[in-house]
Protein backbone atom coordinates (compact mmCIF):
# COMPACT_ATOMS: atom_id res chain seq x y z
CA UNK A 1 0.00 0.00 0.00
CA UNK A 2 1.41 3.38 -1.03
CA UNK A 3 0.41 6.80 0.23
CA UNK A 4 -0.61 9.50 -2.24
CA UNK A 5 1.98 12.19 -2.95
CA UNK A 6 1.28 15.62 -1.43
CA UNK A 7 1.76 17.41 -4.76
CA UNK A 8 0.22 15.41 -7.60
CA UNK A 9 -0.01 15.77 -11.34
CA UNK A 10 -3.34 17.41 -12.14
CA UNK A 11 -6.22 14.93 -11.89
CA UNK A 12 -3.97 12.10 -10.64
CA UNK A 13 -5.06 12.23 -7.01
CA UNK A 14 -6.93 8.98 -6.47
CA UNK A 15 -6.02 6.54 -3.69
CA UNK A 16 -3.64 3.70 -4.45
CA UNK A 17 -6.12 0.85 -3.88
CA UNK A 18 -8.67 2.28 -6.32
CA UNK A 19 -6.18 3.15 -9.06
CA UNK A 20 -5.25 1.20 -12.18
CA UNK A 21 -2.35 3.45 -13.20
CA UNK A 22 0.46 4.55 -10.88
CA UNK A 23 2.46 7.63 -11.83
CA UNK A 24 5.92 8.18 -10.35
CA UNK A 25 9.05 10.19 -11.04
CA UNK A 26 12.58 8.90 -11.61
CA UNK A 27 14.69 12.08 -11.27
CA UNK A 28 18.02 10.75 -12.53
CA UNK A 29 20.41 12.24 -15.12
CA UNK A 30 23.87 11.09 -14.06
CA UNK A 31 24.84 9.62 -17.44
CA UNK A 32 23.69 12.58 -19.53
CA UNK A 33 26.28 13.14 -22.24
CA UNK A 34 25.51 16.74 -23.26
CA UNK A 35 23.28 18.98 -21.12
CA UNK A 36 22.01 17.67 -17.75
CA UNK A 37 18.84 18.78 -16.00
CA UNK A 38 16.22 16.10 -16.62
CA UNK A 39 16.28 15.23 -12.92
CA UNK A 40 14.08 18.29 -12.40
CA UNK A 41 11.42 17.30 -14.92
CA UNK A 42 8.94 15.42 -12.75
CA UNK A 43 8.85 18.06 -10.02
CA UNK A 44 8.41 20.92 -12.48
CA UNK A 45 5.81 19.00 -14.49
CA UNK A 46 3.66 18.42 -11.42
CA UNK A 47 3.84 22.07 -10.42
CA UNK A 48 3.12 23.37 -13.92
CA UNK A 49 0.42 20.79 -14.66
CA UNK A 50 -2.16 23.01 -12.99
CA UNK A 51 -1.89 25.31 -15.98
CA UNK A 52 -3.71 22.54 -17.87
CA UNK A 53 -7.32 21.48 -17.76
CA UNK A 54 -8.04 17.88 -16.84
CA UNK A 55 -10.29 17.61 -19.91
CA UNK A 56 -8.87 16.61 -23.30
CA UNK A 57 -10.75 17.95 -26.33
CA UNK A 58 -8.58 15.67 -28.47
CA UNK A 59 -10.13 12.53 -26.96
CA UNK A 60 -13.25 13.84 -25.18
CA UNK A 61 -11.89 12.33 -21.97
CA UNK A 62 -11.18 13.81 -18.56
CA UNK A 63 -8.52 12.98 -15.97
CA UNK A 64 -11.18 13.48 -13.30
CA UNK A 65 -12.84 10.31 -14.60
CA UNK A 66 -9.67 8.20 -14.39
CA UNK A 67 -8.20 6.20 -11.51
CA UNK A 68 -4.58 7.36 -11.36
CA UNK A 69 -2.39 7.44 -8.24
CA UNK A 70 0.66 9.72 -8.07
CA UNK A 71 3.34 8.11 -5.93
CA UNK A 72 5.75 11.05 -6.11
CA UNK A 73 9.45 10.92 -6.93
CA UNK A 74 11.89 8.20 -6.02
CA UNK A 75 14.96 9.24 -4.02
CA UNK A 76 17.63 7.94 -6.37
CA UNK A 77 21.35 7.68 -5.75
CA UNK A 78 23.10 9.96 -8.25
CA UNK A 79 26.53 8.46 -7.59
CA UNK A 80 25.60 4.83 -8.28
CA UNK A 81 23.84 4.10 -11.56
CA UNK A 82 23.28 0.41 -10.80
CA UNK A 83 21.69 1.25 -7.45
CA UNK A 84 19.43 3.87 -9.01
CA UNK A 85 18.25 1.41 -11.66
CA UNK A 86 17.59 -1.22 -8.98
CA UNK A 87 15.49 1.24 -6.99
CA UNK A 88 13.41 1.99 -10.08
CA UNK A 89 13.03 -1.72 -10.79
CA UNK A 90 11.95 -2.47 -7.21
CA UNK A 91 9.34 0.30 -7.20
CA UNK A 92 7.95 -0.69 -10.60
CA UNK A 93 7.80 -4.33 -9.48
CA UNK A 94 5.70 -3.37 -6.47
CA UNK A 95 3.24 -1.63 -8.78
CA UNK A 96 3.11 -4.62 -11.13
CA UNK A 97 2.72 -7.09 -8.26
CA UNK A 98 -0.37 -5.14 -7.24
CA UNK A 99 -1.72 -5.60 -10.79
CA UNK A 100 -1.36 -1.93 -11.65
CA UNK A 101 0.36 -0.24 -14.58
CA UNK A 102 3.50 1.87 -13.96
CA UNK A 103 3.73 5.27 -15.67
CA UNK A 104 7.18 6.79 -15.10
CA UNK A 105 8.39 10.35 -15.60
CA UNK A 106 12.14 10.60 -16.25
CA UNK A 107 14.82 11.64 -15.93
CA UNK A 108 17.20 10.73 -18.66
CA UNK A 109 16.35 7.80 -20.89
CA UNK A 110 18.44 5.27 -18.98
CA UNK A 111 15.72 5.13 -16.30
CA UNK A 112 13.67 3.11 -18.79
CA UNK A 113 15.95 0.13 -18.21
CA UNK A 114 15.00 -0.12 -14.54
CA UNK A 115 11.28 -0.16 -15.32
CA UNK A 116 11.66 -2.57 -18.25
CA UNK A 117 13.58 -5.01 -16.05
CA UNK A 118 10.58 -5.18 -13.71
CA UNK A 119 8.02 -5.46 -16.50
CA UNK A 120 10.06 -8.14 -18.28
CA UNK A 121 9.97 -10.33 -15.15
CA UNK A 122 6.18 -10.36 -15.32
CA UNK A 123 5.87 -10.42 -19.13
CA UNK A 124 8.74 -12.45 -20.65
CA UNK A 125 7.25 -12.03 -24.14
CA UNK A 126 7.59 -8.26 -23.79
CA UNK A 127 7.77 -6.02 -26.86
CA UNK A 128 9.05 -2.43 -26.85
CA UNK A 129 7.65 0.61 -28.66
CA UNK A 130 10.21 3.43 -28.70
CA UNK A 131 9.64 7.00 -29.95
CA UNK A 132 12.86 9.04 -30.00
CA UNK A 133 15.20 11.23 -32.01
CA UNK A 134 18.13 9.01 -31.05
CA UNK A 135 18.72 5.32 -31.66
CA UNK A 136 20.22 4.75 -28.17
CA UNK A 137 21.68 1.48 -29.47
CA UNK A 138 25.38 1.91 -28.68
CA UNK A 139 27.11 -0.97 -26.97
CA UNK A 140 28.87 1.57 -24.76
CA UNK A 141 29.37 5.30 -24.49
CA UNK A 142 32.92 6.36 -23.58
CA UNK A 143 33.39 2.89 -22.12
CA UNK A 144 30.21 2.92 -20.03
CA UNK A 145 27.66 0.25 -20.89
CA UNK A 146 24.97 1.95 -18.79
CA UNK A 147 24.15 5.26 -20.44
CA UNK A 148 21.21 7.09 -21.94
CA UNK A 149 23.00 6.43 -25.25
CA UNK A 150 22.99 2.64 -24.68
CA UNK A 151 19.61 2.11 -23.03
CA UNK A 152 17.83 0.42 -25.95
CA UNK A 153 20.80 -1.89 -26.47
CA UNK A 154 20.55 -2.90 -22.80
CA UNK A 155 16.81 -3.44 -23.28
CA UNK A 156 17.61 -5.61 -26.30
CA UNK A 157 19.88 -7.69 -24.02
CA UNK A 158 16.66 -8.65 -22.22
CA UNK A 159 14.03 -9.01 -24.94
CA UNK A 160 16.16 -10.08 -27.92
CA UNK A 161 15.78 -9.66 -31.67
CA UNK A 162 12.75 -8.18 -33.39
CA UNK A 163 11.04 -7.18 -30.15
CA UNK A 164 11.97 -3.47 -30.29
CA UNK A 165 10.12 -1.11 -32.65
CA UNK A 166 11.62 2.37 -33.01
CA UNK A 167 10.03 5.43 -34.62
CA UNK A 168 11.25 8.96 -35.34
CA UNK A 169 14.95 8.08 -35.15
CA UNK A 170 17.15 10.69 -36.84
CA UNK A 171 20.42 10.63 -34.91
CA UNK A 172 23.08 8.09 -33.96
CA UNK A 173 26.39 6.62 -34.99
CA UNK A 174 26.58 4.75 -38.29
CA UNK A 175 27.32 1.56 -36.37
CA UNK A 176 23.99 1.87 -34.53
CA UNK A 177 22.01 2.02 -37.75
CA UNK A 178 23.91 -0.92 -39.20
CA UNK A 179 23.37 -2.97 -36.02
CA UNK A 180 19.68 -2.06 -36.00
CA UNK A 181 19.10 -3.68 -39.39
CA UNK A 182 19.71 -7.14 -37.92
CA UNK A 183 18.25 -6.74 -34.43
CA UNK A 184 15.44 -4.17 -34.17
CA UNK A 185 12.72 -2.66 -36.36
CA UNK A 186 13.57 1.00 -36.98
CA UNK A 187 11.53 3.64 -38.78
CA UNK A 188 13.64 6.72 -39.36
CA UNK A 189 12.31 10.28 -39.16
CA UNK A 190 8.57 9.68 -38.72
CA UNK A 191 5.71 7.33 -37.75
CA UNK A 192 5.24 5.68 -41.13
CA UNK A 193 4.25 2.04 -40.69
CA UNK A 194 2.99 2.48 -37.13
CA UNK A 195 -0.48 1.12 -37.94
CA UNK A 196 1.08 -2.04 -39.37
CA UNK A 197 3.22 -2.49 -36.25
CA UNK A 198 0.16 -2.06 -34.04
CA UNK A 199 -1.58 -4.86 -35.95
CA UNK A 200 1.53 -7.02 -35.54
CA UNK A 201 1.62 -6.41 -31.78
CA UNK A 202 -2.06 -7.02 -31.06
CA UNK A 203 -2.49 -9.30 -28.04
CA UNK A 204 1.17 -9.00 -26.99
CA UNK A 205 2.46 -7.17 -23.90
CA UNK A 206 4.04 -3.85 -24.88
CA UNK A 207 6.18 -1.37 -22.97
CA UNK A 208 6.04 2.13 -24.45
CA UNK A 209 8.96 4.50 -23.94
CA UNK A 210 8.70 8.08 -25.16
CA UNK A 211 11.72 10.34 -25.41
CA UNK A 212 10.21 13.77 -25.92
CA UNK A 213 13.04 14.84 -28.18
CA UNK A 214 11.24 12.91 -30.91
CA UNK A 215 9.45 16.26 -31.23
CA UNK A 216 11.05 18.95 -33.35
CA UNK A 217 13.01 21.35 -31.10
CA UNK A 218 11.01 24.27 -32.48
CA UNK A 219 8.15 22.73 -30.47
CA UNK A 220 10.20 21.24 -27.66
CA UNK A 221 13.55 23.03 -27.11
CA UNK A 222 13.79 22.10 -23.42
CA UNK A 223 15.80 18.94 -23.72
CA UNK A 224 19.41 17.92 -23.24
CA UNK A 225 20.16 16.79 -26.80
CA UNK A 226 17.88 18.63 -29.26
CA UNK A 227 17.78 17.29 -32.82
CA UNK A 228 16.28 19.26 -35.71
CA UNK A 229 13.80 17.55 -38.00
CA UNK A 230 11.41 15.99 -35.51
CA UNK A 231 7.70 15.26 -35.59
CA UNK A 232 4.94 17.73 -34.80
CA UNK A 233 2.85 17.79 -31.63
CA UNK A 234 -0.28 16.55 -33.42
CA UNK A 235 1.66 13.76 -35.13
CA UNK A 236 2.82 12.59 -31.70
CA UNK A 237 -0.67 12.80 -30.20
CA UNK A 238 -2.11 10.82 -33.12
CA UNK A 239 0.63 8.19 -32.70
CA UNK A 240 -0.08 7.87 -28.97
CA UNK A 241 -3.78 7.33 -29.64
CA UNK A 242 -2.88 4.72 -32.27
CA UNK A 243 -0.73 2.64 -29.94
CA UNK A 244 -3.11 2.95 -26.97
CA UNK A 245 -5.18 0.15 -28.52
CA UNK A 246 -2.39 -2.26 -27.62
CA UNK A 247 -1.84 -4.18 -24.40
CA UNK A 248 0.34 -1.50 -22.80
CA UNK A 249 1.78 -2.96 -19.57
CA UNK A 250 4.10 -0.09 -18.66
CA UNK A 251 5.27 3.20 -20.07
CA UNK A 252 7.46 6.22 -19.51
CA UNK A 253 7.98 9.77 -20.73
CA UNK A 254 11.43 11.25 -20.41
CA UNK A 255 14.13 13.78 -21.38
CA UNK A 256 12.40 17.05 -20.50
CA UNK A 257 15.05 19.41 -19.12
CA UNK A 258 13.05 22.45 -17.99
CA UNK A 259 16.03 24.75 -17.43
CA UNK A 260 16.70 24.97 -21.18
CA UNK A 261 13.33 26.56 -21.92
CA UNK A 262 12.67 29.42 -19.54
CA UNK A 263 9.43 30.23 -21.38
CA UNK A 264 7.90 27.08 -19.89
CA UNK A 265 6.59 25.99 -23.28
CA UNK A 266 8.50 22.68 -23.27
CA UNK A 267 7.09 21.78 -19.85
CA UNK A 268 3.59 22.67 -21.05
CA UNK A 269 4.08 20.41 -24.08
CA UNK A 270 5.37 17.57 -21.89
CA UNK A 271 2.39 17.90 -19.56
CA UNK A 272 -0.10 17.86 -22.40
CA UNK A 273 1.55 14.78 -23.90
CA UNK A 274 1.46 13.04 -20.52
CA UNK A 275 -2.21 13.93 -20.07
CA UNK A 276 -3.05 12.46 -23.47
CA UNK A 277 -0.96 9.34 -22.80
CA UNK A 278 -2.63 8.67 -19.44
CA UNK A 279 -6.11 9.24 -20.85
CA UNK A 280 -5.58 7.01 -23.87
CA UNK A 281 -4.15 4.12 -21.83
CA UNK A 282 -6.77 4.43 -19.10
CA UNK A 283 -9.57 4.50 -21.65
CA UNK A 284 -8.27 1.31 -23.26
CA UNK A 285 -8.27 -0.46 -19.89
CA UNK A 286 -11.98 0.17 -19.34
ABEGO torsion letter per residue (X at the ends): XBBBBABBBBGBABBAAABABBBBBBBBAAABABBBGAAAAAAAAAAAAAABBABBAAAGBBAAABBBBBAEBBBBBAABAAAAAAAAAAAAAAAAAAGBBBBBBOEBAAAAAAAAAAAAAABAABBBBBBBABAGABABBGGBABBAAAAAAAAAAAAEBGABBBBGBABEBAAAAAAAAAABBBBBGBABGAAAAAAAABGBBBBBBBBAAABBAAABABBABBBBGBBBAAAAAAAAAAAAABBBAEBBBBGBBAAABAAGAAAAAAAAAAAAAAAAAAAAAX
